[in-house]
Amino acid sequence: MPAAPGTTTREPVPVTITTRPLAQDEVEIIDDLDEIVESVMCSCSAGDDQPY
């Protein structure tokens, strides 16, 4: 959609969004647990008793 006459268009500005640390009495709900589990399974200490 073109800008109205006499106005300028503005470009989108990237914004970094960070999360705040959780307090001791808070919990974090994770909607995609597979993403967390995949990173945990990659361990350098894998062996017969700990395959991941």
Secondary structure, 3 states (H helix, E strand, C coil): CCCCCCCCCCCCCCCCCCCCCCCCCCCCCCCCHHHHHHHHHCCCCCCCCCCC
